[in-house]
Amino acid sequence: GQPRHQSAIFLPVPDMDSSFMLIHSRTEYLEQMNMYGHTANNWPLYYSSVELSPQYPDGRVTEKNVVLYEGKVTFGQVAACRHANGRDWWILVFKYFSNEYLRYLLHPGGITVHPADSVGLMRPSGIGQAVFSPDGTQYAKFDLQQGPHLSLYDFDRCTGTLSHFRQLNYTYPTGISGGLAFSPNSRYLYVFSNNYAVQYDTYADDVQSSVMLVAQYQEMAGVQRFSGGQLAPDGKIYISGIPSSSYIHVIHNPNAAGTACEFEQGGLFLGAQARNGRGITSHAYYGHGPWDGSPCDTLGIDNPV
């Protein structure tokens, strides 16, 4: 029920088949605009625990609204990536109007708070999206506030730290919502904003100059503009509509360069009564195991074949 894209994510507690953890924030609406031009704050950051078992097939909340961080965090953009040991989960959330990010590790014993870290320039907080690449080596963040701001980082799955900050110049007109998604091969970063969908080649020597327009919204009955993205288990990327629609957009071949990625506007009909607006279901990527040969590859877990 949170009116923010990516303001919550469910993760399985490692080695606990029936236990799941929800990482989530809360929106507080203000009586007047704050110094950053916002009429709402996101705080604090919580976790809640859920048991889903034969005894409780509909689920049972075992812990609720346990505070992880009492301060303000960015709007949504709660993202998770598998630890280099192939079992645990890193969870990253940026602080409000900051270059400082919070790090949490979900493991069989629960959730551990790691020291906050900082990287790059201070970035305004705004509606947008944050995603990890499927191989876990990159992290991208898109903010539609005093911008837009499109940031790209390297990520270390052992330490949970970001580095090599790059600010990409996003010049396409934006609206009140937007999002990101990586291709399955982790090479291409797709950015969605209102009427435009573009592709960056993160393997290029000059990522900025690699940008290509792959789709521009065309008026269609019942089909809305572009918003948040999600890489799905079938290897396709699905993009929600804005403000609300019974259709979502599809990138059928996201590992291909340019328009060969096969962007289909309104490619999936959800049903006459189904509606989807701004956000799309937020999931971590489950396809990778340990970082083979790294100092953190200590559990003897094999990578998926």
C-alpha positions, -999 to 999 in steps of 0.1 A, spaced: 0 0 0 30 24 0 26 50 -28 63 48 -37 79 26 -63 104 2 -48 96 11 -12 95 -25 -2 112 -58 -11 107 -94 1 137 -116 5 140 -153 17 159 -157 49 189 -179 39 187 -215 51 152 -209 65 128 -223 40 97 -209 56 110 -175 66 109 -143 46 119 -107 54 102 -76 41 124 -45 40 102 -14 38 99 23 44 70 46 54 58 78 38 50 108 60 30 136 44 39 171 54 16 201 60 40 223 41 68 219 16 102 212 30 135 229 21 140 204 -8 106 211 -24 90 179 -12 56 175 5 65 141 19 94 123 37 103 86 37 113 74 72 121 53 90 134 21 73 119 -11 88 120 -48 85 91 -72 91 93 -110 93 69 -135 78 65 -172 82 50 -191 52 46 -228 60 22 -257 59 10 -247 93 5 -211 81 -2 -214 43 -15 -178 42 15 -165 60 20 -152 96 37 -120 106 62 -128 134 79 -94 136 65 -61 125 80 -27 118 114 -33 135 134 -1 129 166 -5 109 173 32 104 155 60 122 164 88 98 151 97 64 158 76 33 153 83 -4 119 77 -19 117 39 -25 148 25 -43 152 -4 -18 174 -28 -38 191 -62 -29 219 -83 -44 232 -117 -35 264 -118 -14 295 -132 -30 292 -163 -7 261 -173 -28 238 -175 2 233 -141 20 218 -109 7 231 -73 6 204 -46 9 213 -10 -1 193 22 6 205 57 1 199 84 27 177 114 19 195 140 -3 229 125 3 258 105 -12 257 82 19 241 48 16 230 23 42 242 -14 41 225 -44 56 233 -81 53 205 -107 55 219 -141 67 206 -172 85 210 -154 119 189 -124 109 199 -90 96 232 -72 104 237 -35 101 270 -26 84 286 9 87 271 34 62 294 44 34 296 73 10 306 76 -27 305 102 -54 285 134 -53 254 142 -32 224 133 -52 189 147 -48 163 122 -37 133 118 -60 109 93 -75 128 68 -95 144 34 -93 177 16 -82 188 -17 -96 218 -41 -95 230 -58 -126 223 -96 -128 260 -104 -124 262 -83 -93 290 -60 -104 271 -28 -111 245 -6 -94 224 21 -111 202 48 -97 178 71 -114 163 101 -96 137 125 -111 143 154 -87 162 186 -96 175 166 -125 171 140 -137 201 122 -122 214 89 -136 242 74 -115 262 43 -123 285 25 -98 306 -6 -95 295 -30 -67 316 -54 -46 296 -84 -36 320 -93 -8 320 -60 10 287 -46 -1 304 -13 -11 300 10 -41 328 26 -61 337 42 -94 309 66 -94 298 79 -128 272 106 -134 256 100 -168 240 129 -186 203 120 -193 190 146 -218 155 132 -227 124 149 -213 110 133 -182 77 132 -164 67 123 -128 80 88 -129 107 67 -144 128 36 -140 157 13 -149 165 -23 -158 196 -42 -167 198 -68 -195 202 -104 -185 239 -103 -196 245 -72 -174 258 -52 -204 229 -29 -213 212 -5 -189 177 6 -200 162 39 -187 125 47 -189 110 82 -185 76 91 -196 78 91 -235 112 76 -239 131 44 -235 169 45 -240 198 20 -238 233 25 -224 262 1 -231 279 -2 -198 308 -21 -214 316 8 -237 348 28 -231 325 59 -231 292 48 -216 277 83 -221 283 83 -258 268 48 -262 232 60 -254 206 49 -280 169 56 -282 151 23 -284 114 34 -281 93 65 -281 57 65 -269 30 65 -295 -6 72 -286 -26 40 -282 -60 35 -267 -56 22 -231 -18 21 -232 1 46 -210 36 60 -210 68 44 -196 77 41 -160 94 15 -138 111 -16 -152 118 -52 -140 140 -80 -155 119 -112 -153 129 -148 -150 120 -153 -187 148 -130 -197 125 -102 -208 121 -67 -193 86 -55 -183 78 -18 -180 48 -4 -161 26 24 -175 18 58 -160 -6 69 -147 -24 35 -148 -30 9 -175 -42 -26 -182 -11 -30 -204 26 -31 -197 54 -28 -221 79 -55 -230 115 -57 -242 117 -91 -258 154 -93 -265 172 -70 -240 207 -85 -247 207 -70 -282 220 -36 -290 198 -7 -300 164 -13 -315 172 -50 -320 162 -53 -283 126 -55 -296 107 -30 -275 70 -36 -278 47 -9 -265 17 -23 -247 30 -58 -253 13 -76 -224 -24 -73 -216 -30 -78 -179 -68 -82 -182 -97 -58 -184 -99 -53 -146 -62 -52 -139 -45 -19 -134 -8 -10 -131 6 24 -126 41 39 -120 56 9 -102 61 -27 -111 68 -56 -88 103 -53 -73 124 -84 -71 161 -92 -65 179 -113 -91 181 -149 -80 201 -163 -109 236 -160 -96 254 -179 -68 289 -173 -53 316 -152 -68 339 -180 -78 374 -176 -66 367 -145 -45 377 -143 -8 340 -147 1 335 -179 -18 337 -199 14 305 -220 17 311 -246 -11 280 -235 -30 280 -241 -68 269 -216 -93 237 -225 -112 244 -244 -144 
